[in-house]
Amino acid sequence: MNMSFTNRRTVEIVAYLLLVLALTQAIFTALYVSEIKLSRQFFWGLEGLLFTILIAFSGAAMVQLKSEQIGWSAITFSAVLNVIQVAVGVTMFGTFNESASQIEELKPALGGVVALSFMIYYAAKLLLGFAALVFGMATLSEGKRMLGGLTALLGGIAILSNAILITFGREGFLPSGVAGTSGMLATLFLAFCLINAARKA
């Protein structure tokens, strides 16, 4: 059975995985803000599955393709961090929350688990922002000024906002939602840049 993938197909798969992930996060956020009851297990489990597949394909692109390796590296390790972050949320949030509701002394431990999850989340979003910057600049240099420029700009904003939250924490001066939204938008336009690159290939 032949399981080989062309470079173009690999880039396309990475692009569409990123597109689905960005849309999934947008839907999850919209439902959460609207206070609509949802299954975190389903959404986070789906994200974990998609990020796991993304590791394989973006890792393959990182070693196969001859350009933008640092961008591919950023996507790959962002996916690794996202799998860890989702795993912490799925396996530990509910357990610690239930325990902390019964034992007062466990509340600081719950706070620590949540802080750990967000630290990993911000690091992953920063890496996706970096990838958006790299591929946005590459798209810009190819003459796609609007797509490339907007992707690079969103990538820069995602890098800066998530760097601030990593440095100063969630209780700092920047709302956590800014980092998450900028990272999601950077991911979305990164996907568009990769779709454009695949078509050129």
C-alpha positions in Angstrom: 0.0 0.0 0.0 1.5 3.4 -1.1 1.2 6.0 1.6 3.5 8.6 0.1 2.3 12.2 -0.1 3.5 14.9 -2.6 4.8 18.1 -1.1 1.8 19.9 -2.5 -0.6 17.4 -0.9 1.2 17.7 2.5 0.9 21.5 2.4 -2.7 21.3 1.5 -3.5 18.9 4.4 -1.7 21.2 6.9 -3.6 24.2 5.5 -7.0 22.6 5.8 -6.3 21.2 9.3 -5.3 24.8 10.4 -8.5 26.1 8.8 -10.7 23.6 10.5 -8.9 24.3 13.9 -9.4 28.0 13.5 -13.1 27.6 12.7 -13.6 25.1 15.6 -12.1 27.5 18.1 -14.3 30.3 16.7 -17.4 28.2 17.2 -16.3 27.1 20.6 -15.7 30.7 21.7 -19.0 31.9 20.3 -21.0 29.2 22.1 -19.1 29.8 25.3 -19.7 33.6 25.2 -23.4 33.0 24.3 -23.6 30.7 27.4 -24.8 27.9 25.3 -24.2 24.5 27.0 -21.6 22.5 25.1 -19.5 19.4 25.5 -16.0 20.5 26.3 -14.9 16.8 25.9 -16.1 16.8 22.3 -14.6 20.2 21.3 -11.3 19.6 23.1 -11.1 16.0 22.1 -11.7 17.0 18.5 -9.0 19.7 18.7 -6.6 17.1 20.3 -7.2 14.7 17.4 -6.7 17.4 14.7 -3.6 18.7 16.4 -2.2 15.2 16.6 -2.7 14.7 12.9 -1.2 18.2 12.3 2.0 17.2 14.0 2.6 14.4 11.5 2.0 16.4 8.4 3.6 19.7 9.5 6.6 17.7 10.7 6.9 16.0 7.3 6.7 19.4 5.6 9.4 20.7 8.0 11.9 18.1 6.8 10.8 17.7 3.2 10.4 21.3 2.0 13.4 23.5 1.2 12.0 26.9 2.3 10.4 28.4 5.4 11.6 25.6 7.6 11.3 27.8 10.7 7.7 28.4 9.9 7.0 24.7 9.6 8.9 24.1 12.8 6.7 26.7 14.6 3.5 25.0 13.3 4.7 21.5 14.4 5.8 22.5 17.9 2.6 24.6 18.3 0.6 21.5 17.6 2.7 19.5 20.1 2.0 22.2 22.8 -1.7 22.3 21.9 -2.1 18.5 22.3 -0.5 18.9 25.8 -2.8 21.8 26.6 -5.9 20.0 25.5 -4.9 16.9 27.4 -4.5 19.0 30.6 -7.9 20.5 30.1 -9.7 17.2 29.4 -8.1 15.1 32.1 -7.4 17.5 34.9 -9.8 20.5 34.9 -12.9 18.4 35.9 -11.1 16.3 38.5 -9.4 19.3 40.2 -12.6 21.4 40.1 -14.6 18.6 41.7 -12.0 18.0 44.3 -11.6 21.7 45.1 -15.3 22.1 45.6 -15.2 19.5 48.3 -11.7 20.3 49.9 -10.9 24.0 50.3 -7.2 23.4 50.5 -7.1 22.1 46.9 -8.3 25.4 45.3 -4.7 26.7 44.9 -3.9 23.4 43.1 -6.8 24.0 40.7 -5.5 27.5 40.1 -2.1 26.1 39.3 -3.5 23.6 36.8 -5.4 26.3 35.1 -2.4 28.6 35.0 -0.3 25.8 33.5 -2.8 25.2 30.8 -3.0 28.9 29.9 0.8 29.2 29.8 1.0 26.3 27.3 -1.9 27.8 25.4 -0.1 31.2 25.0 3.1 29.6 23.9 1.3 27.6 21.2 -0.5 30.7 20.0 2.8 32.6 19.9 4.3 29.9 17.7 1.3 30.0 15.4 1.7 33.8 15.2 5.4 33.3 14.3 4.4 30.9 11.6 1.9 33.4 10.3 4.6 36.1 10.2 7.0 33.8 8.3 4.5 32.6 5.7 2.8 36.0 5.5 6.2 37.6 4.6 6.8 34.8 2.1 3.4 35.4 0.5 4.1 39.2 0.5 7.4 38.7 -1.4 5.5 36.7 -4.1 3.3 39.7 -4.8 0.2 38.8 -2.8 0.3 42.1 -0.9 -3.1 42.0 0.8 -3.0 38.4 1.9 0.6 38.4 2.8 0.6 41.7 4.6 -2.5 41.0 6.6 -1.2 37.5 7.6 2.1 39.0 8.7 0.4 41.8 10.7 -1.9 39.3 12.5 1.1 37.1 13.2 3.0 40.0 14.7 0.0 41.0 16.9 -0.4 37.3 18.0 3.3 37.1 18.9 3.3 40.4 20.9 0.0 39.7 22.8 0.9 36.2 23.7 4.4 37.2 24.7 2.9 39.8 27.0 0.7 37.2 28.7 3.5 34.7 29.0 5.7 37.3 30.7 3.1 39.1 32.9 0.5 36.3 33.3 -3.3 36.3 32.9 -3.7 38.8 35.7 -1.5 41.3 33.9 -2.7 44.4 31.9 -3.7 42.6 28.7 -7.0 40.6 28.6 -6.5 36.9 27.8 -9.1 37.1 25.0 -6.9 39.4 23.0 -4.2 36.8 22.7 -6.6 34.0 21.9 -8.5 36.0 19.2 -5.3 37.2 17.6 -3.9 33.7 17.6 -7.1 32.3 16.0 -7.1 35.0 13.3 -3.4 34.5 12.6 -4.1 30.7 12.3 -7.0 31.4 9.9 -4.9 33.6 7.5 -1.9 31.3 7.9 -4.2 28.6 6.4 -5.1 30.9 3.5 -1.4 31.5 2.8 -0.6 27.8 2.8 -3.6 27.1 0.5 -2.2 29.8 -1.9 1.3 28.2 -1.6 -0.1 24.7 -2.4 -1.9 26.1 -5.5 1.3 27.7 -6.8 3.1 24.4 -6.3 
